[in-house]
């Protein structure tokens, strides 16, 4: 007789914030379910969720201009920005509830109040930023947004930006939202997994999932091996979530589900300039975003960020794009080639033909040395000194490429859940705003993959996330109440 595999309720592939969030929600609604998680590296939160592999921005569209692009003479539409903010509020609610329950440690171990700013130069961008401010200040979720073209005011908000600019004739403007945050998603992920394990879940680190095969009884045969020694093993699962970053595509392709056809990913790496010089760090407490360079993807919008990791403050500037064929920092050099299938080759070629500016941008970025990168920094910090800043490598992002009925293929910025028709397997593709909106994304996944159970789960989910299934922005009183409550619990600005 052949080996009979153990059958579990849920397998989580990947030790990032998405798997940790989904596991946390499932533990709440189905405490009797057996959950097993696999991470191919030696610990969780080592790829995109790691604090130094991202900028830690609690993406709430407070400062990111790409969520409200200008299109000709049309008025600015706040819908996408509001939607992103709604999603982030659900993450805030979840974290707040978990802090109150003692699941998460003291809030300052993973989240800190950090104003979110936007800084632009030139008449065109100043006019755009002012229009954006006028639209957003009427939205309840953006209450408290401030705008200024006064160098003295902006100097109070972020002194590093204004050095050598106070007497400049160049037009510039800034917005500021005190309620912004800096989030250490690595610490958050580790705390969530610690709680899952304490609650009975099994976590296998140094274990790599190799294949996924649907069985006749509807379960999934998950074959994996120990990275140390390559000992093979397997487990059956009633539900599989693939939260493996760039490798999610490879595993979903391996599963054979038709829903993954037409998808590909384009890997973009990143680097940041970092300083821990106390004299420099003390002059800046904010995350300041600006406009992207021509041809640059939205994830490469330049920003100067306060970071608080393990209680230590530093500043990051970037990102500077790099290129690697790997889908993960610790991936394979063959990743970009091994994803190619007959069904996704044409969409990927169409993306390449339609985005020459992106290729030009990447080539330009790759040619920058440390001195050139500090010169880019000086557009933000005119007095920046080369010796104060070191270059660090950030995470790999796998941007979604997919079929498009009109264009043949498009490069998509954001995150997308791909699930089988029967809901027995799902995976997450894409990048930013990702981690910041994990709670909302996982609520949507539960509703999509467990439609017959979701109605019964909803009361418990609303205890964790009060606005699950609802919105805040259309109810100013509810928005104020929710944001005030989570701010108080998390120790951040209202």
DOKE-442208 format. One record per residue (C-alpha): residue number from 0; residue in three letters; chain; x, y, z. Coordinates in steps of 0.001 Angstrom, whole numbers, plus 500000, padded with zeros to 6 digits. Layout:
// residues N
i,aa,ch,px,py,pz
NUM,ala,A,X,Y,Z .
...
This chain:
// residues 494
i,aa,ch,px,py,pz
0,unk,A,500000,500000,500000 .
1,unk,A,501118,503553,499311 .
2,unk,A,501638,506142,501997 .
3,unk,A,498471,507794,503307 .
4,unk,A,499045,511524,503633 .
5,unk,A,497792,513521,506593 .
6,unk,A,494828,515722,505692 .
7,unk,A,494632,519237,507130 .
8,unk,A,492091,521983,506654 .
9,unk,A,494373,524782,505469 .
10,unk,A,497859,525036,504016 .
11,unk,A,499465,528486,503898 .
12,unk,A,502411,528747,501518 .
13,unk,A,504761,531624,502327 .
14,unk,A,505638,533218,505656 .
15,unk,A,504637,536788,504849 .
16,unk,A,502029,539176,506178 .
17,unk,A,499329,537875,503818 .
18,unk,A,499526,534286,505077 .
19,unk,A,499782,535553,508647 .
20,unk,A,496667,537716,508242 .
21,unk,A,494628,534988,506562 .
22,unk,A,495641,532471,509207 .
23,unk,A,494645,534925,511948 .
24,unk,A,491184,535449,510451 .
25,unk,A,490631,531716,509925 .
26,unk,A,491743,530943,513485 .
27,unk,A,489063,533344,514711 .
28,unk,A,486170,531921,512660 .
29,unk,A,487202,528234,512636 .
30,unk,A,489309,527540,515733 .
31,unk,A,488884,523799,515173 .
32,unk,A,490571,523846,511762 .
33,unk,A,494079,522489,511432 .
34,unk,A,496405,525016,509782 .
35,unk,A,499880,524241,508424 .
36,unk,A,502208,526949,507057 .
37,unk,A,505342,526493,504961 .
38,unk,A,508209,528974,504565 .
39,unk,A,511218,528054,502421 .
40,unk,A,513596,530383,504315 .
41,unk,A,514822,530058,507883 .
42,unk,A,512228,532412,509388 .
43,unk,A,509020,534198,508461 .
44,unk,A,508962,537754,507075 .
45,unk,A,512244,537464,505193 .
46,unk,A,511104,538637,501764 .
47,unk,A,508666,541478,500953 .
48,unk,A,507345,541662,504526 .
49,unk,A,510808,542251,505946 .
50,unk,A,511195,545766,507317 .
51,unk,A,514192,546585,505117 .
52,unk,A,512627,545166,501961 .
53,unk,A,509875,547805,501861 .
54,unk,A,509392,551421,502877 .
55,unk,A,506975,550608,505709 .
56,unk,A,504407,553093,504462 .
57,unk,A,500946,552432,505811 .
58,unk,A,499492,552973,502334 .
59,unk,A,496309,554980,502825 .
60,unk,A,496594,557198,499703 .
61,unk,A,497418,560143,501951 .
62,unk,A,500585,560991,500031 .
63,unk,A,500771,558662,497008 .
64,unk,A,499861,560645,493899 .
65,unk,A,499490,557612,491620 .
66,unk,A,496127,556817,493239 .
67,unk,A,494733,560091,491812 .
68,unk,A,496319,560583,488386 .
69,unk,A,495500,563627,486298 .
70,unk,A,493870,562825,482950 .
71,unk,A,493654,565782,480597 .
72,unk,A,491144,568412,481643 .
73,unk,A,488953,565961,483560 .
74,unk,A,488423,566753,487258 .
75,unk,A,490353,564605,489692 .
76,unk,A,488480,561519,490859 .
77,unk,A,489126,560544,494506 .
78,unk,A,487449,557121,494226 .
79,unk,A,490613,554991,494112 .
80,unk,A,492332,557008,496843 .
81,unk,A,489259,556684,499051 .
82,unk,A,489094,552954,498326 .
83,unk,A,492724,552410,499346 .
84,unk,A,492141,554406,502527 .
85,unk,A,489039,552331,503340 .
86,unk,A,491161,549202,503024 .
87,unk,A,493880,550570,505272 .
88,unk,A,491292,551499,507905 .
89,unk,A,490293,547823,508037 .
90,unk,A,493922,546877,508681 .
91,unk,A,494044,549478,511455 .
92,unk,A,490871,548022,512946 .
93,unk,A,492248,544474,512867 .
94,unk,A,495559,545478,514465 .
95,unk,A,493753,547550,517077 .
96,unk,A,491499,544635,518051 .
97,unk,A,494468,542269,518245 .
98,unk,A,496365,544707,520469 .
99,unk,A,493365,544941,522795 .
100,unk,A,493181,541130,522961 .
101,unk,A,496886,540779,523679 .
102,unk,A,497548,538945,520424 .
103,unk,A,499908,541692,519263 .
104,unk,A,502551,543291,521449 .
105,unk,A,502696,546973,522364 .
106,unk,A,501737,548978,519262 .
107,unk,A,505068,550810,519074 .
108,unk,A,506732,547470,518286 .
109,unk,A,505163,547520,514830 .
110,unk,A,503467,550887,514150 .
111,unk,A,504449,554489,514803 .
112,unk,A,502825,557830,514040 .
113,unk,A,504593,559389,511056 .
114,unk,A,503022,562245,509067 .
115,unk,A,502497,561547,505370 .
116,unk,A,503482,564382,503026 .
117,unk,A,503578,565107,499318 .
118,unk,A,506131,567596,497981 .
119,unk,A,506137,568881,494400 .
120,unk,A,507981,571544,492397 .
121,unk,A,507059,573491,489250 .
122,unk,A,503866,575307,488292 .
123,unk,A,502147,572296,486704 .
124,unk,A,502662,569971,489673 .
125,unk,A,501820,572695,492182 .
126,unk,A,498492,573311,490398 .
127,unk,A,497813,569564,490396 .
128,unk,A,498617,569159,494094 .
129,unk,A,496353,572043,495026 .
130,unk,A,493486,570540,493017 .
131,unk,A,494106,567181,494729 .
132,unk,A,494010,568846,498129 .
133,unk,A,490759,570663,497344 .
134,unk,A,489142,567355,496350 .
135,unk,A,490476,565265,499242 .
136,unk,A,489791,567731,502056 .
137,unk,A,486077,567124,501467 .
138,unk,A,486464,563380,502043 .
139,unk,A,485874,562283,505685 .
140,unk,A,488758,559796,505609 .
141,unk,A,491133,562604,504623 .
142,unk,A,490014,565044,507284 .
143,unk,A,492977,566996,508619 .
144,unk,A,494917,567168,505354 .
145,unk,A,496914,570418,505151 .
146,unk,A,498271,572305,502136 .
147,unk,A,500915,574990,501855 .
148,unk,A,503049,576840,499320 .
149,unk,A,504742,578780,502127 .
150,unk,A,508403,577828,502525 .
151,unk,A,508294,578699,506219 .
152,unk,A,505374,576329,506863 .
153,unk,A,506909,573494,504850 .
154,unk,A,510184,574091,506705 .
155,unk,A,508340,573443,509988 .
156,unk,A,506882,570231,508581 .
157,unk,A,510107,568849,507071 .
158,unk,A,513245,570988,507524 .
159,unk,A,515466,568797,505349 .
160,unk,A,513322,569548,502303 .
161,unk,A,513709,573298,502584 .
162,unk,A,517412,573746,503193 .
163,unk,A,518742,576062,500437 .
164,unk,A,515155,576523,499191 .
165,unk,A,513828,579133,501617 .
166,unk,A,514714,582003,499285 .
167,unk,A,514138,580135,496013 .
168,unk,A,511845,581553,493322 .
169,unk,A,510903,578048,492190 .
170,unk,A,507236,577230,492828 .
171,unk,A,506742,574365,495269 .
172,unk,A,503951,573032,497446 .
173,unk,A,503290,570325,499990 .
174,unk,A,500434,568524,501668 .
175,unk,A,500648,566967,505092 .
176,unk,A,498462,564480,506989 .
177,unk,A,499495,564036,510644 .
178,unk,A,497579,560727,510834 .
179,unk,A,500089,558860,508654 .
180,unk,A,501999,555841,509953 .
181,unk,A,505239,553907,509615 .
182,unk,A,504671,550148,509870 .
183,unk,A,507234,547419,510553 .
184,unk,A,505511,544626,508652 .
185,unk,A,508257,542203,509617 .
186,unk,A,507566,542598,513335 .
187,unk,A,503826,542473,512702 .
188,unk,A,504134,539257,510690 .
189,unk,A,506297,537544,513308 .
190,unk,A,503845,538422,516075 .
191,unk,A,500888,537111,514082 .
192,unk,A,502659,533829,513342 .
193,unk,A,503715,533466,516986 .
194,unk,A,500055,533695,517956 .
195,unk,A,499015,531185,515286 .
196,unk,A,501553,528663,516522 .
197,unk,A,500508,529221,520140 .
198,unk,A,496929,528547,519015 .
199,unk,A,497824,525169,517518 .
200,unk,A,498920,525952,513945 .
201,unk,A,502048,524247,512610 .
202,unk,A,504794,526336,511019 .
203,unk,A,507499,524650,508951 .
204,unk,A,510440,526948,508167 .
205,unk,A,513200,525780,505810 .
206,unk,A,510519,523837,503961 .
207,unk,A,509834,524445,500274 .
208,unk,A,506561,523492,498576 .
209,unk,A,507424,521804,495280 .
210,unk,A,504083,520865,493726 .
211,unk,A,500316,521127,494077 .
212,unk,A,498006,518490,492635 .
213,unk,A,494223,518341,492857 .
214,unk,A,492907,514966,494082 .
215,unk,A,489703,513189,493119 .
216,unk,A,488200,513867,496536 .
217,unk,A,488679,517632,496058 .
218,unk,A,491680,518002,498357 .
219,unk,A,495096,519229,497267 .
220,unk,A,498192,517066,497515 .
221,unk,A,500953,519429,498630 .
222,unk,A,504408,518004,498074 .
223,unk,A,507252,519734,499904 .
224,unk,A,510797,519108,501027 .
225,unk,A,513097,520152,503818 .
226,unk,A,515609,522617,502397 .
227,unk,A,518243,521131,504700 .
228,unk,A,518790,517630,503365 .
229,unk,A,516009,517814,500746 .
230,unk,A,513895,515205,502528 .
231,unk,A,510563,514980,500658 .
232,unk,A,507152,514837,502305 .
233,unk,A,503529,515585,501525 .
234,unk,A,500257,516648,503077 .
235,unk,A,496692,516920,501818 .
236,unk,A,494747,520131,502301 .
237,unk,A,491119,521075,501862 .
238,unk,A,492168,524662,501131 .
239,unk,A,495480,526118,499933 .
240,unk,A,496583,529742,500000 .
241,unk,A,499652,530678,497988 .
242,unk,A,501111,533804,499574 .
243,unk,A,504616,533225,498283 .
244,unk,A,505308,536615,496710 .
245,unk,A,506738,536286,493208 .
246,unk,A,506719,532496,493460 .
247,unk,A,502935,532467,493776 .
248,unk,A,502717,532526,489973 .
249,unk,A,504955,529467,489624 .
250,unk,A,502999,527457,492165 .
251,unk,A,499620,528441,490745 .
252,unk,A,500857,527455,487296 .
253,unk,A,501981,524133,488761 .
254,unk,A,498513,523586,490234 .
255,unk,A,496997,523547,486771 .
256,unk,A,494013,525769,487591 .
257,unk,A,492712,527415,484398 .
258,unk,A,492250,530765,486151 .
259,unk,A,496019,531400,486080 .
260,unk,A,496195,531255,482286 .
261,unk,A,497305,534497,480663 .
262,unk,A,499157,535743,483752 .
263,unk,A,502841,536523,483958 .
264,unk,A,504969,538694,486228 .
265,unk,A,507719,541232,485612 .
266,unk,A,510329,541384,488395 .
267,unk,A,511582,544792,489552 .
268,unk,A,514105,545080,492355 .
269,unk,A,514879,548124,494415 .
270,unk,A,517553,549868,496432 .
271,unk,A,517324,552609,499043 .
272,unk,A,519775,555134,500368 .
273,unk,A,519771,554881,504160 .
274,unk,A,521162,557076,506916 .
275,unk,A,521294,556579,510662 .
276,unk,A,523225,559804,511289 .
277,unk,A,521386,561199,514343 .
278,unk,A,521894,564814,513230 .
279,unk,A,520184,564093,509901 .
280,unk,A,517475,561768,511219 .
281,unk,A,516444,564298,513891 .
282,unk,A,515536,566846,511209 .
283,unk,A,512951,564711,509452 .
284,unk,A,509912,562859,510741 .
285,unk,A,507627,562143,507830 .
286,unk,A,507132,560060,504727 .
287,unk,A,507389,562458,501806 .
288,unk,A,506316,561320,498327 .
289,unk,A,506674,563183,495046 .
290,unk,A,505928,562662,491359 .
291,unk,A,507383,559663,489521 .
292,unk,A,509980,560134,486793 .
293,unk,A,508780,559736,483207 .
294,unk,A,508399,556019,482458 .
295,unk,A,508846,554993,486085 .
296,unk,A,506348,552519,487544 .
297,unk,A,504216,553810,490430 .
298,unk,A,506143,551643,492890 .
299,unk,A,509251,553691,492025 .
300,unk,A,507847,557074,493058 .
301,unk,A,510682,558835,494929 .
302,unk,A,510110,559293,498635 .
303,unk,A,512050,560260,501746 .
304,unk,A,510890,558146,504652 .
305,unk,A,511265,557998,508383 .
306,unk,A,511659,554339,509395 .
307,unk,A,511430,552919,512896 .
308,unk,A,512708,549332,513061 .
309,unk,A,513405,547612,516381 .
310,unk,A,512983,550969,518080 .
311,unk,A,515707,552684,516038 .
312,unk,A,514875,555582,513705 .
313,unk,A,516543,556029,510322 .
314,unk,A,515794,557652,506985 .
315,unk,A,515385,555955,503615 .
316,unk,A,515344,557561,500188 .
317,unk,A,514404,555819,496972 .
318,unk,A,513598,553438,495614 .
319,unk,A,516134,553050,492833 .
320,unk,A,515049,550326,490452 .
321,unk,A,517269,547336,489814 .
322,unk,A,516727,544370,487559 .
323,unk,A,517074,540708,488349 .
324,unk,A,515354,537753,486674 .
325,unk,A,514522,536433,490153 .
326,unk,A,510963,536669,491481 .
327,unk,A,512249,536804,495080 .
328,unk,A,515464,538155,496609 .
329,unk,A,516386,534553,497264 .
330,unk,A,514800,533166,494123 .
331,unk,A,516151,531502,490994 .
332,unk,A,517936,533142,488051 .
333,unk,A,515614,531105,485813 .
334,unk,A,512387,532536,487277 .
335,unk,A,511618,534990,484480 .
336,unk,A,512096,532294,481826 .
337,unk,A,510429,529405,483620 .
338,unk,A,507137,531311,483900 .
339,unk,A,506637,531391,480112 .
340,unk,A,503706,529370,478774 .
341,unk,A,501914,529435,475439 .
342,unk,A,498965,531194,477095 .
343,unk,A,500958,534064,478615 .
344,unk,A,503686,534636,476025 .
345,unk,A,501643,537043,473872 .
346,unk,A,500401,539191,476804 .
347,unk,A,503979,539502,478080 .
348,unk,A,505298,540456,474632 .
349,unk,A,502547,543075,474298 .
350,unk,A,503564,544538,477660 .
351,unk,A,507182,544768,476475 .
352,unk,A,506161,546519,473238 .
353,unk,A,503802,548920,475008 .
354,unk,A,506205,550053,477745 .
355,unk,A,509416,551332,476121 .
356,unk,A,509566,554133,478720 .
357,unk,A,509813,551519,481467 .
358,unk,A,512762,549840,479761 .
359,unk,A,514463,553218,479283 .
360,unk,A,513826,554053,482936 .
361,unk,A,515285,550750,484143 .
362,unk,A,518406,551139,482018 .
363,unk,A,518911,554662,483362 .
364,unk,A,518508,553467,486930 .
365,unk,A,520973,550617,486460 .
366,unk,A,523608,553056,485227 .
367,unk,A,523472,555225,488365 .
368,unk,A,526356,554835,490796 .
369,unk,A,526301,555897,494448 .
370,unk,A,527214,559491,493590 .
371,unk,A,524416,559760,491022 .
372,unk,A,521928,558330,493480 .
373,unk,A,522886,560884,496110 .
374,unk,A,522430,563549,493433 .
375,unk,A,518855,562293,493016 .
376,unk,A,518450,562528,496777 .
377,unk,A,519490,566185,496628 .
378,unk,A,516303,566996,494705 .
379,unk,A,514678,566242,498067 .
380,unk,A,517495,567096,500475 .
381,unk,A,519663,569817,498891 .
382,unk,A,522334,569540,501603 .
383,unk,A,522706,565738,501520 .
384,unk,A,526294,564515,501882 .
385,unk,A,527522,561372,500127 .
386,unk,A,529217,560013,503244 .
387,unk,A,526013,560114,505349 .
388,unk,A,524138,557696,503118 .
389,unk,A,524674,554006,502383 .
390,unk,A,522975,551905,499725 .
391,unk,A,520831,548949,500832 .
392,unk,A,519024,546372,498730 .
393,unk,A,515256,546225,499111 .
394,unk,A,512914,543423,498122 .
395,unk,A,511971,542043,494729 .
396,unk,A,508529,542981,493396 .
397,unk,A,506766,540878,490787 .
398,unk,A,504403,543170,488884 .
399,unk,A,501408,541455,487294 .
400,unk,A,501212,541066,483524 .
401,unk,A,497868,539802,482250 .
402,unk,A,495693,539420,479195 .
403,unk,A,493711,542423,478064 .
404,unk,A,490924,542195,475444 .
405,unk,A,491891,545512,473844 .
406,unk,A,495657,545796,474288 .
407,unk,A,496553,542092,474285 .
408,unk,A,498457,542461,477540 .
409,unk,A,498860,545035,480301 .
410,unk,A,501267,545645,483164 .
411,unk,A,499150,545988,486286 .
412,unk,A,500244,547819,489412 .
413,unk,A,498643,546588,492593 .
414,unk,A,497575,543240,493966 .
415,unk,A,495241,540613,492559 .
416,unk,A,493757,537451,494019 .
417,unk,A,493569,534495,491632 .
418,unk,A,491314,531670,492831 .
419,unk,A,490003,528425,491409 .
420,unk,A,486329,528206,490486 .
421,unk,A,485591,525914,493421 .
422,unk,A,487469,528147,495876 .
423,unk,A,489763,525356,497045 .
424,unk,A,492948,527243,496153 .
425,unk,A,493828,530909,495886 .
426,unk,A,496971,532955,495520 .
427,unk,A,498012,536576,495577 .
428,unk,A,499934,538237,492763 .
429,unk,A,501394,541740,492641 .
430,unk,A,502841,544271,495047 .
431,unk,A,501977,547654,496586 .
432,unk,A,499763,548544,498417 .
433,unk,A,499694,544852,499392 .
434,unk,A,500732,544568,503027 .
435,unk,A,498948,547747,504094 .
436,unk,A,495632,546430,502813 .
437,unk,A,496096,542787,503868 .
438,unk,A,492997,542696,506083 .
439,unk,A,490693,543854,503302 .
440,unk,A,492286,541580,500705 .
441,unk,A,491922,538543,502962 .
442,unk,A,488305,539385,503809 .
443,unk,A,487601,539419,500090 .
444,unk,A,489387,536104,499684 .
445,unk,A,487314,534474,502436 .
446,unk,A,484096,535697,500860 .
447,unk,A,485174,534435,497456 .
448,unk,A,486552,531044,498496 .
449,unk,A,484082,530173,501292 .
450,unk,A,480748,531635,500115 .
451,unk,A,478738,528989,501936 .
452,unk,A,480418,529781,505269 .
453,unk,A,480952,533519,505051 .
454,unk,A,477532,534553,506356 .
455,unk,A,478103,532480,509498 .
456,unk,A,481618,533897,509873 .
457,unk,A,480667,537540,509384 .
458,unk,A,479685,538333,513007 .
459,unk,A,483054,537107,514306 .
460,unk,A,484899,538906,511530 .
461,unk,A,483102,542145,512401 .
462,unk,A,484281,541798,515976 .
463,unk,A,487807,541892,514571 .
464,unk,A,487123,544407,511801 .
465,unk,A,483950,546439,512490 .
466,unk,A,483649,547780,508928 .
467,unk,A,483973,544342,507286 .
468,unk,A,481502,544436,504417 .
469,unk,A,480933,548175,504815 .
470,unk,A,482556,551566,504320 .
471,unk,A,483381,554645,506387 .
472,unk,A,483835,557523,503982 .
473,unk,A,480105,557937,503302 .
474,unk,A,479412,558354,507030 .
475,unk,A,481512,561182,508559 .
476,unk,A,480467,560321,512100 .
477,unk,A,481393,556657,511718 .
478,unk,A,484695,557594,510059 .
479,unk,A,485597,559927,512908 .
480,unk,A,484616,557381,515549 .
481,unk,A,486559,554527,513936 .
482,unk,A,489727,556499,513277 .
483,unk,A,489685,558012,516759 .
484,unk,A,489253,554600,518403 .
485,unk,A,492013,552848,516443 .
486,unk,A,494355,555820,516872 .
487,unk,A,493898,555691,520653 .
488,unk,A,494578,551958,520832 .
489,unk,A,497540,552027,518452 .
490,unk,A,499057,555171,519952 .
491,unk,A,499080,557051,516644 .
492,unk,A,497736,560415,515502 .
493,unk,A,494039,560764,514794 .
